[in-house]
Amino acid sequence: MELLHSCDRVDLLPRGGTLQTTMTAKEKLRRAVEELSEAEAAEALDLLVRRGGDALDELLENAPIDDEPTTPEEDEGAREALAEISRGEVASADEIKREIA
């Protein structure tokens, strides 16, 4: 016989007074976490932190290395951009946000 725990929800079903215990996903997760060793908890926490990034972070992290050769036009554009940076011709993220808002 399964005992009820403090994190169990008890739902009363209308037919025959039958009791059924159900747990939410978070309740099941809490119970599973409590059963982990300290090492297992550290590993699980690391996994959750790594997955906690947004989809773009994950996409960029898993993207293949760009090994395509660049064109002369791309090289010139990169040189121009580096020259602008060295001259201090840059805009902060906040400035750009204000411009496009």
C-alpha positions in Angstrom: 0.0 0.0 0.0 1.4 3.4 -1.0 1.4 6.0 1.8 0.6 9.6 1.0 3.3 12.1 1.3 3.0 15.8 2.0 3.6 16.6 -1.7 0.9 14.2 -2.9 -2.4 15.6 -4.1 -5.5 13.6 -3.3 -8.4 13.8 -5.8 -11.8 12.5 -4.9 -13.5 10.7 -7.7 -17.2 10.8 -7.7 -17.8 7.1 -8.5 -17.8 4.8 -5.4 -15.8 7.1 -3.2 -12.5 5.9 -4.7 -9.4 7.8 -3.7 -6.7 8.4 -6.3 -3.3 10.0 -5.6 -1.9 12.2 -8.3 1.3 14.3 -8.3 2.2 17.2 -10.5 5.4 17.2 -12.5 7.0 19.6 -10.0 6.0 17.4 -7.1 7.5 14.3 -8.8 10.6 16.3 -9.5 10.9 17.4 -5.9 10.6 13.8 -4.7 13.2 12.6 -7.2 15.6 15.3 -6.2 15.3 14.3 -2.5 16.3 10.8 -3.4 19.5 11.9 -5.2 23.0 11.6 -3.7 25.0 14.8 -3.4 27.0 13.9 -6.5 23.9 13.1 -8.5 22.3 16.4 -7.4 25.4 18.3 -8.6 25.4 16.5 -11.9 21.6 17.2 -12.4 22.1 20.9 -11.4 24.9 21.2 -14.0 22.6 19.8 -16.6 19.8 22.1 -15.7 22.1 25.1 -15.8 23.5 24.2 -19.2 19.9 23.7 -20.6 18.8 26.9 -19.0 20.2 29.1 -21.8 17.9 30.3 -24.4 17.4 28.5 -27.8 19.8 30.9 -29.6 22.6 30.2 -27.1 22.1 26.4 -27.7 21.9 26.9 -31.5 25.1 28.9 -31.6 27.0 26.5 -29.3 26.1 23.6 -31.5 26.6 25.3 -34.8 29.3 23.9 -37.1 32.5 25.9 -37.5 32.3 28.2 -40.5 35.1 26.9 -42.7 34.0 28.5 -45.9 36.5 30.7 -47.6 35.7 34.4 -47.5 35.3 36.6 -50.5 37.5 39.7 -51.1 34.4 41.8 -50.4 33.9 40.2 -47.0 37.5 40.6 -46.2 37.3 44.4 -47.1 34.2 44.7 -44.9 35.9 43.1 -42.0 38.9 45.5 -42.4 36.6 48.5 -42.5 34.8 47.3 -39.4 38.0 46.8 -37.4 39.2 50.2 -38.5 35.9 51.8 -37.2 36.3 50.0 -33.9 39.9 51.2 -33.5 38.7 54.8 -34.1 36.0 54.3 -31.5 33.2 54.5 -34.0 31.0 52.0 -32.1 27.5 52.1 -30.5 26.5 50.4 -27.3 23.7 47.9 -27.2 21.6 50.4 -25.4 22.1 53.1 -28.1 21.1 50.6 -30.8 18.0 49.6 -28.8 17.0 53.3 -28.5 17.5 53.8 -32.2 15.3 51.0 -33.3 12.6 51.5 -30.6 
